[in-house]
């Protein structure tokens, strides 16, 4: 038996060397993972010495690299053993979420900010730490929302993106409203609208125009988007502007009224009635845009160029249940950080270095819209201007026609006199912003100069609110609410 086995081995070895010497083709690999030359002419330098299934030191390092740094999957998630599968799935959700964006490095501020709030550190420290903590949490919230939206189709997915895109501002505003910080809530709503209309849209036009400045002939080119989107959204923003101007005008007309209670009652009645109308109009807008006239919102611009043989598609990483859990946990953590941040605003404003209006108008919207800013700028550079417009102006419409009226109704329910009466300076700034944006986008085209104009107006407004005394802006509201 031993002699026969030895003879068979010798014959096989001789055949192998004879084939290698004569250059005859070798049979295809039999599934053991061995690699051969271009025509199957024998082993190459890269042919592994051991077939697949044998674990070497390099394979071990590769598996640990996949466990720690693979941004799409983790070994063990497909195991049938629950003791392996459950920890692998939990770790995979945590790891994929953590590695979804470079901005998540700021998550280190989350435990520090919560600890600072619980230990009642100085107001500046508590506000700053929780301010930087909410920025990566907003990015995680955006990631989980996109993972859910990818599976729901374009229409429903877009609605989910729009709804949760403003979740941070909504959470902070609800916390502030419960604490009676109506000035901060109003400034936050107005600041979110201005941030999307001027800062985000301006950056999209600027960066998109610079990266796509020339056409194939070397001439100056403009980016284009659906003109129906621009006309409809600008009309809705003009309506939102009117809903702010009318309460301010009524307040000024009643300025000579001696009975402050009648003035308060009139403004509250007007604000709540207007909010109900705006909510109804927002529902009609959704039905108009998503069903009856959705062709008006389809792209009239050129489609992004995709190289031949490639398809552009979005790949989901998390399951719907995993994304939903991440969404819920992140929302709860944001609410805790927002609670500490809002609680420190009074003490911070008392120092006289910064006003509540500037905090709500500039700082809080930057925190809440950080992830949206990056997304909109990236798609604008890729020449997807319809998507960029949807992120910027779509979010502004939702804040103006849905979130702000909903907060007025919520204030009514919990006994907080939230109104649509904004200070005259804020109302004028908003009306002028809507007018400039309307003139800019009504032709359905954009360039980097128009983007620079929108950014310039945003900076002018920011400087104006930084320079204005906080008590001057807050005086009408304090008079109305009796604070």
Residue, then its C-alpha position, 0 to 999 in steps of 0.5 A: x500500500x505504501x509503495x503504491x501511494x509513493x509511486x502515485x505521488x512520484x508520477x503526479x510530481x513528474x507530470x507537474x514538472x513536465x507540464x511546467x517545462x513544456x508550457x502546456x496549460x494547466x487545468x483550471x483551479x478546482x475551487x481551492x483558491x490557488x492562482x495561476x498565470x494568465x493562460x493557466x500556465x502554472x503557479x505565479x509568485x502570488x499563488x498562496x502556499x495554503x488553500x483558503x480556509x487555512x488561517x495565517x498571521x496575515x489572515x488574522x490581521x485582515x479579520x481584525x481589520x475587518x472587525x474594527x475598520x470595515x465600514x460596511x460589515x462585520x465578520x460574524x453577522x451571518x453566523x447561525x450561533x446566537x452567541x456570535x451573531x448578537x454581539x457581532x450585529x450590535x458591534x456592527x451597528x455601532x461601528x458602521x454608525x461611528x465610521x459613517x462620517x469624519x465629523x463623528x470624532x466630535x462625539x467625544x464631547x457628548x459624555x463630557x458635555x452631559x457631565x458638565x451639565x450634571x455637575x453645573x460647570x460654568x455656563x460658557x463651558x456647559x453651552x460650548x461642550x453641548x454645542x459641539x456635542x450636538x454637531x456629530x449627533x446631528x450627523x448620526x441622525x442624518x445617517x440613520x435617516x438616509x439609511x431608512x429613506x433609501x428603502x422607502x423609494x424616492x417620494x416617501x424617502x424624500x419626505x422622511x429626509x425632510x422631516x428628520x432633517x430638521x429634527x435637531x432644531x425641533x428638539x432644541x426648540x421644544x426643550x426651550x419652549x418648555x423652559x419658557x425661552x420663547x425668544x430663543x425658540x423664535x430666533x432658532x426658527x428664523x435662524x434655521x430658515x435664513x441658514x438654509x436660504x442664504x448660507x446653505x443655498x449660497x454655499x451650493x451656488x458658490x461651490x457648484x459654480x466654481x467646480x462647474x464653471x466651464x462647459x465643454x467649449x471652455x465658456x462660462x456655464x451656469x448650473x440649472x434646476x427645475x424652474x417649477x421648484x424655484x417658482x413654487x417654493x419662492x411663492x411659499x416663502x413669500x407666504x411665510x414672510x407675510x405670516x410674520x409681517x402681518x402680526x408685526x404690523x398688527x402689534x405696531x397698530x395696537x402700540x397705543x393701546x393701554x390694555x396690554x391684555x387685549x394686545x396679547x389676546x389679539x396677537x395670540x389669536x392671530x398667531x394660532x389662527x394663522x398657524x392652523x392655516x399654514x399647517x393646512x397649506x403645507x399639507x396641500x403643498x405635499x399633495x401638490x408636489x408628491x402626487x398631482x403635479x410632481x412633474x413640475x418638480x422633476x429635473x429639467x437640468x442635465x443629469x450627472x455624468x456617469x462613466x460607461x459601465x458604471x451605475x450610480x446607486x445608493x447602497x444601504x448598510x443598516x437594516x431598517x430596524x437597526x437604523x430606527x434604533x440608532x434614530x431613537x437613541x440619538x434623538x434621546x441623547x440630543x434631547x439631553x444635550x439640548x436640555x443642558x445647553x438651553x439651561x445655560x443660555x440665561x446665564x450666558x446671556x447675562x454676561x453681556x458678551x452674547x445675546x439670546x437672539x444671536x444664540x438662537x439665530x446663528x449658533x443653534x441653526x449651525x448646529x442643527x444644519x451641519x450635516x445638511x450643509x455638507x450634503x447639499x454642498x457635495x451634491x451641488x459640486x456633483x452638479x445635482x442642483x435639484x437635490x441641493x435645492x430640495x435640501x436648502x429651500x425644502x428645509x426652509x419651507x418645512x420650518x416656515x410652514x410646518x415646524x414653526x406653526x406646530x410650535x405655536x400650537x404646542x405652546x398653546x397646549x402647554x401654556x406657553x404664549x408662543x406667537x408668530x410675532x417677531x421683532x421688527x428687525x427680524x421680520x425685515x431681515x427675513x422679508x429681504x432675504x426671501x426677496x433676494x433669494x426669489x430674484x436669484x433662483x426664479x430663472x432656474x439657473x445659478x452661478x458662483x456670483x449668485x452664491x457669493x451674494x447670498x453668503x454676503x447677505x447672510x454675513x451682513x445679517x449675522x453681523x447686524x444681530x451681533x452688533x445689536x443689543x440683545x435687550x433692545x430686540x427682546x423688548x417687544x416680546x418681553x412686553x407681550x409675554x409679561x416677562 
